[in-house]
């Protein structure tokens, strides 16, 4: 799979918008881009910053440090731009609509 393919956000009607975090992409950049794609906006046009929703530093630390959890996985779920965002240490972002966004 090319880097371009990894960076695409696709819509899955059963799950929401899904983006794979590319190897050279920060988890925070992947979240912002996935939400921008899901809301059909440019990242710089989003109505709030990631800082207003969660701690980008904490996301980076959690998902960029080697896992010491063995077979356990981790995910963080938070609201951002009236969407429910799930960032998984398995390398993907899921963006779902909420009641506020419909």
Helices and strands as residue ranges (DSSP letters): H 3-6, E 9-12, E 16-20, H 27-38, G 43-45, H 50-53, H 56-64, E 75-80, E 83-88, E 92-97
